[in-house]
Amino acid sequence: MNEVFFNIEKWLTSQKFANGEKLPAVKDLAEKFKASEHEVETALSELVYEGYLERDHKCNDRVYRTPVYTYWGTLTGTHSITKEAKKRGQNPGVEILNWELVDAWSSIQERLKLDAEDKVQIMERLRTVDDFPVAIETSYFPAKLYPGITKDMFTETGSSQSSFKVMEDKFGLISDRATDEVTLTCLEEREAKFLQVPVGTAVLLRFRITWDPDDIPIKASRAVWKFHAGYEMTLHK
């Protein structure tokens, strides 16, 4: 990180920039900070990786801006929105966007160890915190493990809206471990509208398989998140 990085970082944090506000051109920043354009470009790239800035990819020129939306923060532990909201003293909310029973398709058959004739109950929910949209979660429940499942079970307030709590209290299914696949994706128009961000905004995409103590997969889920994912690991033997 060059000296220009620190100078621009101090400038950014001392100003009140609006979300998505464009920075002056690289040439103008070079004049402002008495540096070469290459040094400014290097500093701006580092600031992108540090989370201060992002590129406006709709522009062909070298255009940088502040992030267009505010992250909720970092979600740690089990990545439970309900638990994290309660810990922060905030109110978690939920809206069911889609509820349908479908035949298990090939990839979900493989992931949930289902047979071709099995069915899957799909539930898509918009998750909010103090009315701020933070995620869209799509859950895949093997129908044979959830007899009598209804969407009303997942619309309660507070901790009762947690799918893990419903799975345990209503169906006796204990979540023992989970495997996550996490990558980046750019939002399509429908999801961007629900999350109140521009189309094409980059977000985290997580696909999770949840297993019971007998190592049976009891749920799969896909989620797009407006927050950072935090993980903790042990570094000693």
C-alpha positions as CSV (number, residue, x, y, z in Angstrom):
1,M,0.0,0.0,0.0
2,N,1.5,3.3,-1.1
3,E,1.3,6.7,0.7
4,V,-1.5,7.7,-1.7
5,F,-3.6,4.9,-0.3
6,F,-3.4,6.3,3.2
7,N,-4.0,9.9,2.1
8,I,-7.1,8.9,0.1
9,E,-8.4,6.7,2.9
10,K,-8.2,9.6,5.4
11,W,-9.9,11.8,2.9
12,L,-12.7,9.3,2.3
13,T,-13.3,8.7,6.0
14,S,-13.3,12.4,6.8
15,Q,-15.9,13.3,4.2
16,K,-19.6,12.4,4.2
17,F,-20.1,10.6,0.9
18,A,-23.5,9.3,-0.1
19,N,-24.0,5.7,-1.1
20,G,-23.0,5.2,-4.7
21,E,-21.4,8.7,-5.0
22,K,-18.8,8.8,-7.7
23,L,-15.3,10.0,-6.9
24,P,-13.5,12.6,-9.0
25,A,-11.7,11.3,-12.1
26,V,-8.3,9.6,-11.5
27,K,-6.6,12.6,-13.2
28,D,-8.2,15.0,-10.8
29,L,-7.3,12.8,-7.8
30,A,-3.7,12.7,-9.0
31,E,-3.6,16.5,-9.0
32,K,-5.3,16.7,-5.6
33,F,-2.9,14.3,-3.9
34,K,0.1,15.3,-5.9
35,A,0.7,11.8,-7.2
36,S,0.9,10.0,-10.5
37,E,-2.2,8.5,-12.0
38,H,-0.6,5.1,-11.7
39,E,-0.1,5.6,-7.9
40,V,-3.7,6.8,-7.6
41,E,-5.0,3.8,-9.6
42,T,-3.0,1.4,-7.3
43,A,-4.4,3.1,-4.2
44,L,-7.9,3.0,-5.5
45,S,-7.6,-0.7,-6.3
46,E,-6.5,-1.4,-2.8
47,L,-9.4,0.6,-1.4
48,V,-11.8,-1.5,-3.5
49,Y,-10.4,-4.7,-1.8
50,E,-10.6,-3.0,1.6
51,G,-14.3,-2.3,1.0
52,Y,-14.1,1.5,0.9
53,L,-14.9,1.8,-2.9
54,E,-16.2,-0.2,-5.8
55,R,-15.9,0.2,-9.6
56,D,-18.8,1.4,-11.7
57,H,-18.7,-1.4,-14.3
58,K,-21.3,0.3,-16.4
59,C,-18.8,2.9,-17.3
60,N,-16.0,2.2,-19.8
61,D,-13.8,4.8,-18.1
62,R,-12.0,4.4,-14.8
63,V,-14.9,5.4,-12.5
64,Y,-14.9,4.6,-8.8
65,R,-17.7,5.2,-6.3
66,T,-18.6,4.5,-2.7
67,P,-20.6,1.3,-2.2
68,V,-24.1,1.6,-3.5
69,Y,-25.7,0.0,-0.5
70,T,-24.9,-0.5,3.1
71,Y,-24.1,-4.0,4.5
72,W,-26.0,-5.1,7.5
73,G,-22.6,-6.2,8.9
74,T,-20.9,-9.5,9.4
75,L,-23.0,-12.6,10.1
76,T,-21.0,-15.2,12.1
77,G,-21.6,-18.5,13.9
78,T,-24.4,-20.5,12.3
79,H,-25.2,-17.6,10.0
80,S,-28.7,-17.4,11.5
81,I,-30.3,-14.0,10.7
82,T,-32.8,-14.5,13.5
83,K,-30.2,-15.1,16.2
84,E,-27.9,-12.3,15.0
85,A,-30.8,-9.8,14.9
86,K,-31.8,-10.7,18.4
87,K,-28.2,-10.4,19.6
88,R,-28.1,-6.9,18.2
89,G,-31.4,-5.9,19.7
90,Q,-33.1,-5.7,16.3
91,N,-36.3,-7.1,15.1
92,P,-36.1,-9.9,12.4
93,G,-38.9,-10.0,9.8
94,V,-39.9,-12.4,7.1
95,E,-42.1,-12.4,4.0
96,I,-42.8,-15.6,2.1
97,L,-42.3,-14.9,-1.6
98,N,-42.9,-18.4,-3.0
99,W,-44.3,-21.7,-1.6
100,E,-44.6,-24.7,-3.9
101,L,-44.3,-28.5,-4.0
102,V,-42.3,-29.8,-6.9
103,D,-40.7,-33.0,-8.1
104,A,-37.1,-33.4,-7.0
105,W,-34.7,-32.5,-9.9
106,S,-31.4,-34.2,-10.5
107,S,-29.0,-31.9,-8.6
108,I,-31.2,-31.7,-5.5
109,Q,-31.7,-35.5,-5.6
110,E,-28.0,-35.9,-5.5
111,R,-27.5,-33.3,-2.7
112,L,-30.3,-34.5,-0.5
113,K,-29.9,-38.2,-1.4
114,L,-33.5,-38.4,-2.8
115,D,-35.1,-40.8,-5.2
116,A,-36.5,-39.7,-8.6
117,E,-40.1,-40.0,-7.3
118,D,-39.5,-37.8,-4.2
119,K,-40.9,-34.4,-3.9
120,V,-39.4,-31.2,-2.5
121,Q,-41.2,-28.4,-0.7
122,I,-39.7,-25.0,-1.8
123,M,-40.0,-22.0,0.4
124,E,-38.6,-18.6,-0.7
125,R,-38.4,-15.9,2.0
126,L,-37.4,-12.3,2.1
127,R,-35.5,-11.7,5.4
128,T,-35.5,-8.2,6.9
129,V,-34.0,-6.6,10.1
130,D,-35.9,-3.6,11.4
131,D,-37.6,-3.5,7.9
132,F,-34.2,-3.4,6.2
133,P,-34.0,-6.2,3.6
134,V,-30.9,-8.3,4.2
135,A,-31.4,-11.6,2.3
136,I,-33.5,-13.8,0.1
137,E,-33.4,-17.4,1.3
138,T,-34.8,-20.4,-0.7
139,S,-35.2,-23.6,1.3
140,Y,-35.6,-27.1,-0.1
141,F,-37.4,-29.5,2.3
142,P,-37.6,-33.2,1.4
143,A,-41.4,-33.6,1.6
144,K,-41.2,-37.2,3.0
145,L,-39.4,-35.8,6.1
146,Y,-41.9,-33.0,6.7
147,P,-45.5,-34.4,6.7
148,G,-48.1,-31.7,7.1
149,I,-45.7,-28.8,6.5
150,T,-47.4,-25.5,5.9
151,K,-46.0,-22.0,5.2
152,D,-47.8,-20.6,8.3
153,M,-45.2,-22.4,10.4
154,F,-42.5,-20.0,9.1
155,T,-44.3,-16.7,9.5
156,E,-44.1,-16.4,13.3
157,T,-42.4,-13.4,14.9
158,G,-39.1,-13.4,16.8
159,S,-37.1,-16.6,17.2
160,S,-40.0,-18.8,16.1
161,Q,-39.5,-17.8,12.5
162,S,-36.1,-19.6,12.4
163,S,-36.4,-22.6,10.1
164,F,-34.1,-24.6,12.4
165,K,-36.5,-24.1,15.3
166,V,-39.5,-25.1,13.2
167,M,-37.6,-28.2,11.9
168,E,-36.9,-29.3,15.5
169,D,-40.1,-28.3,17.2
170,K,-42.6,-29.4,14.6
171,F,-40.8,-32.4,13.0
172,G,-38.2,-33.5,15.5
173,L,-35.4,-33.0,13.0
174,I,-32.1,-32.0,14.8
175,S,-29.6,-30.0,12.8
176,D,-26.2,-31.4,13.6
177,R,-23.9,-29.9,11.0
178,A,-24.0,-28.0,7.7
179,T,-21.8,-27.7,4.6
180,D,-21.7,-24.4,2.8
181,E,-20.7,-23.3,-0.7
182,V,-20.1,-19.6,-0.8
183,T,-19.5,-17.5,-3.9
184,L,-20.4,-14.2,-5.5
185,T,-23.2,-13.5,-7.9
186,C,-24.8,-10.4,-9.5
187,L,-28.5,-9.8,-8.7
188,E,-31.1,-10.2,-11.4
189,E,-34.0,-7.7,-11.7
190,R,-36.5,-9.5,-9.5
191,E,-34.1,-10.1,-6.5
192,A,-32.6,-6.6,-6.8
193,K,-36.1,-5.2,-6.5
194,F,-36.8,-7.1,-3.3
195,L,-33.4,-6.2,-1.8
196,Q,-33.7,-2.6,-2.9
197,V,-30.4,-2.4,-4.7
198,P,-29.5,-1.8,-8.4
199,V,-29.7,-4.7,-10.9
200,G,-26.3,-6.3,-11.2
201,T,-25.2,-5.6,-7.6
202,A,-22.7,-8.1,-6.4
203,V,-23.8,-10.2,-3.4
204,L,-22.8,-13.3,-1.6
205,L,-24.5,-16.5,-2.8
206,R,-24.5,-19.4,-0.3
207,F,-25.8,-22.9,-0.9
208,R,-26.1,-25.0,2.3
209,I,-26.8,-28.7,3.1
210,T,-27.9,-29.4,6.7
211,W,-27.4,-32.8,8.2
212,D,-28.9,-34.6,11.2
213,P,-26.8,-36.6,13.8
214,D,-27.2,-39.7,11.7
215,D,-25.6,-37.9,8.7
216,I,-28.9,-37.7,6.8
217,P,-29.4,-34.5,4.8
218,I,-32.6,-32.9,6.1
219,K,-32.6,-29.6,4.2
220,A,-30.9,-27.6,1.5
221,S,-31.0,-23.9,1.1
222,R,-29.8,-21.2,-1.2
223,A,-29.4,-17.6,-0.1
224,V,-28.3,-14.2,-1.5
225,W,-27.0,-12.0,1.3
226,K,-26.5,-8.2,1.8
227,F,-23.9,-8.9,4.5
228,H,-20.5,-10.3,5.0
229,A,-20.1,-14.0,6.1
230,G,-17.8,-14.5,9.0
231,Y,-16.1,-17.8,9.8
232,E,-14.1,-18.9,12.8
233,M,-11.4,-21.6,12.7
234,T,-9.0,-23.2,15.1
235,L,-5.4,-22.8,14.1
236,H,-3.8,-25.2,16.5
237,K,-3.8,-29.0,16.6
